[in-house]
Amino acid sequence: MAQQRMEAPLCVRWPRPMRAVAKGLSAVFAASMALSPTPLQAATDHQAGPAGVHTAVPTLQQRPYPGRLAGTDAAARGLANPDTGPALRLKQGTVRLLDQDGPLFPGPRGHFIVQLRGPLSDSQRDTLTALEVELGDYWPDNAYLAGAPAARLAAVRALPFVRALGALLPIDKVPPAVAEQDFQPRSLNTDGSLTLEVYFHADLDLAQARAQLAAAGATTLDEDFGTGHRLAVRLPQDRVLPLLELDGVKWVEDRPPPRAGHNYDAAALSGIDLLNTGNPALQGDGIVLGMWDEGLADSGHPDLAGRVQAGEQGRISAHSTHVAGSMAGSGLGNPSAQGMAPAATLWSYDYFGDPVAEHRRARQDHGVLIANNSWGYLSGWEANYYGDGRWVWFGGNRSTDPAFGDYSGITAAWDRLVAEQGLIVVKSAGNDRNDHGASGQAHLHLGDAATLYYDAHQPDGDYGSIAQIGSAKNVITVGAVDDAGGMPAFSAWGPTGDGRLKPDVVASGVGVYSTYSNGRYTRLTGTSMAAPVVSGALALIAQRYAQLSGGPPAPQVIKALLAQSSRDLGEPGPDYAYGWGLLDARAAVTLLAADGGQGRRLRGGSVGNGTERRYVVFVTPGTAELKVSLAWTDPAASPGAAVALVNDLDLTLVSPDGEVHYPFTLHGPDDPTAPATQFGPNRVDNVEQVRLSDPAPGEWEAVVRGHAVQGEQTFALVSSVDMPPDGTPPGGAFLVLNAGASYALERKVEVYLAGYDDQGINGYFLSESAESPAAEHFTPVAGVTRLQARLEFQLSTGDGRKTVYAWLRDANGNISAPVSATIELDTTPPPPPVVTGWWDTAAGTARWAWSSADGAGRFRYKLNDAVLEEGATDTRDESYRPPVPLGGGRHTLYVQERDEAGHWSATAAATVDIPGSGLSETPSTAPGPVILVTSPVNHGLPRWSWPSPGGSGLYRFRLDDPDLSQAVITSATAFAPPTPLSDGSHTLYLQELGMDGRWSAVSRATAVVDTTPPTTRIGNDARAAAGETWVRLRCEDRGSGCAATYYTTDGSLPTEDSARYRAPLKITATMTLSVLSVDQAGNREPVQVQAYEVENKAATGSGGGSMSYCLLGLPPLLARRIKR
């Protein structure tokens, strides 16, 4: 016989990795499974937090979460293919959302998780925007953190492309290492409080964030809110959980670790010396560089004077001066120390404060294009940090420092910077690979210099030794090699935690000769020296790109060029030691010259989800190698996501005989030494490359496909052989203003612009001038083959006839012929009509007349009611005489005039005092008018209307009051309440004045206002026979009444197209029952989900009325339990 397990199941979140909870797991689950189905408690081997840090955050793993369902057959099925199912892949674990009653907001607006049925399209984004939904961080798969008014949740849930909504819980807001073992000692202050980095949802402003922090007892330490909506805050340890429970907070992590800084020989190794003196000579003219370091570069050094400027106040640093000289030293004092781009301009900053915010301002204020960062946050082991000769461990009480390879809130901020600002960011990989520390021997922990520790920690290297900023997707991370291209022991290696390729490239970083303090020169070693070699080289590449293409390169163009042109070192293809290989600036510039700015070797475009772009590639006989590289600037990921890639594009090469060739793929942290393979698509990197030796001659195709893309994603594609240039401009250009209207009532007009181009439209230009625009004036758009854009355009001042011209530009710079549309701008309403009213003594009646002020001759009027937007009489007449006497008293007629453009004038009015007594209240035998109203309605503004059957056209009415004796006589033919009505029945009472001067019978019409959704009660049917389970569904609604109940049994969300419930359901197999009831007003309840297991010929159900997570990362013991 089926038993109800519980009304709201208790669930488990299994932290990642699973081995962290392995100890004692069998005993815990054996005990729980030996009983009848019971709530499951989380099992971990949680250790106490570091000395002095004792928040309650680690207890979040052990809490029972009502609605986070574990142990269902649905979860077991998810184990079979978690990558393609409706799972959320988070660092904390892999979970499944079950959309029930949640989320609940603390106020009228809040934040939640919305998961879609597939990747987000532009039309879906527009629909969500119309519902006041603001999308934030992306969670794989197909989910977003979002903000919306609570009143909109039901409408969002009902959207056909929305799979589920879910609550954002405190455990979702911290890194796994913090959830397991608390915050690190570096966040601890001397008074026992903590300093933490708090990230807020993007729809909160600084004042709102500060108000929420104050409510949690936290103090703000900085006011720079621009970097990822981040604030450093100080708070007592017992206030950390209240902080995590704040609706506006999306992520909290430890304060960053301390920061530290991580040539003729270098130039020669990467071919830069030949570019400085070649034809044309490239020296960085017109390129603005930026650098962030431990201090400022010495702008008074002879090799830097006149071109290096300080972006802020600070101390001069020898390390910084060396970096600046490698980038842009002129060689004036010593030609052997000439930098890579001796004619470039350089802005120098230190790394204190908020470097991301400073990068943003440098880009906007000074036009910085390339930013070098030869510094990093200290991680893992550091020797002699406290000056006592001892090793210091920076990873708390963890065996490995979670900062290595991690995608944190800091990392996301750098990715966002590149994506939003188009800034090319270069970062040194770090020098941690040979830091082996003093594991098991006396050493210190960061934040506790007074205690000797003997605990065990892993060495920093070899693999997975790149931390924080260097693990960002869009940043160019640089490792070091010696002058012979050999790998030194210190240069940090990838991969990142999710298996992405890092470093991107390597460059000379051993014994680099450059400028130094006090006008001197010296040799230094480290990835700090390799990064500026790349930054300076990129200035030369950017200079040549601008010469050929007319503008600066986008970050994805540079990354594609680096992958394509770097000299392969180490294992064939990319690897986690050398990345794509040794920087070869000369090869990159040679490739640009072969392209000539014509798209022969370098193309830009975009794809949406499921769409593809195909490029013909001609291979001539004897071609030794065919290589095509793809890069895109990926949106910033959520620090809580298990995979950092947001938009996944696929690159393939198709041979003349149809054979498909795939890009390089590495094997991540599980097997970092394995060479790259080309057996299938790459699912983690935003740079891909297909490389083939001795390709067959003929016509190949390079195919770029959007595998999982949220909207449109632009990309850059580079080929080693020619792609036929595109000389055909976009066609089919079509322009419409204000949906084809003849007039515009305001300067801002709606524009519909369309066109097509086989290679993709990537820009448009709108103007009231017919003069052809320059290429740089076009507004960029994601390159689509068919453009259908709805835009806004501001017309020039002054009413009159306006003509708007439009041009389209394709990815190769071809510009279409102009198209135009004309509209009459009329922003001035007509003056109000002149209205007079008088008592016509001879006729014994009131009369009104009016005249047009500008000759438009279209009017509307209403008697005794100034609200003319509803129920007024439209006419071309210029007078009104009531067909029957109105009765004694004061009567006012209100009149407006409409011009040809559609403007209504201000309201004019005239009042007539009619002598005599009021109308007779003796009822007429005539029937009352017919009232039309839609009922029930799920909003508070029903509308009543009544067409006149040919009587006087004069009425009186009241809402929810049958006594009409004091109601005003009016000519209105409709009524809508000025403010929303409360739920319940509302009746309009109405009479028409008959031609005999008597009132008709009272008509009435009731509208039921019902804004409350129904509720479905799920229970076992009492008539079931022994050994059987039957489920009965009962819809309850206190308003308009239930209309229908729909259900599914396959885990999908029910809609009005699903099966309709008519009789009890028999449970014969393990299933997930999802139920939706709809009432007569159209309100839809949140979908309810009930999971049933069939075990030993009996079914057990577990469900509840709240939002659920269903965890997919189940231990084998629990999975077997489900399958029995």
Protein Blocks (a to p, Z undefined) as FASTA:
>chain_A
ZZdfbfbdcdddddddfklmmgoklmmmmmmmmpccdddddddfbdcddehiacfklmmm
mpccehiaghiaklmmmmmmmmlmccdcdfkbccdddddfbccdfbfbdcdddddfbdcd
fklmmmmmmnopacdddddehiacddddfklmmmmmmpmklmbdcdddfklmccfklmmn
opafklpcfkopacddddddfkbcfklmmmmmmmnopacfbfcfkgopiacddddfklmm
mmmmpmklmbdcddddddddfblmlmmmnommmmmmmccddehioiacddddfbdcdfkb
mklgojaccfbdcdddfklmmmmmmmmpghlmomklpcfblmbccddddfehjfklmmmm
mmmmnopabdcddbdddehjaehklonopacdfkljafbdfkgopacfklmmmmmmmmmn
opacdddebjklmmnbjghiacddehiakbccfbdcddfblnhpaghjlmpmklccdddd
dfkopacfklccdddfkopacdfbdcdfehpacddeehiacddedjklmmmmmmmmmmmm
mmmmmmmnopacdfklmmmmmmmmpccehjehjdfklonojcdfklmmmmmmmnnonopm
bccddddehiacdddddddehiabdcdddddddddddfkbmbfbfbdcddddddfkopac
dddddebjmlmmbccddfbccfkbccdcdddehiaedjdddddddfbaghjaddddddfb
dcdddfbdcehiacdeehhpabdfbfbdcdddddddfkbpabdcddfbfbdcdfklpccd
dddfbdcddddddddehidddddddddddfkopacddddddddddfbdcddddddddddf
knopacdddddfklnopacddehiablkgopacdfbfbdcdfbdebeaddddddddddfk
opacdddddddddedddddfbdcfbdcdddddddddfbfbdcdddddehinopacddehi
ablklpccdfbfbdcdfbdcdedddddddddddfkopacddddddddddfbdcddddddd
fkbcehiacdddddddfknopfbdcddfehpacdfkbccdfbdcddfbdcddddddddfk
opacdddddddddeehiacddddfbdcdddfkbcfklmmmmmZZ
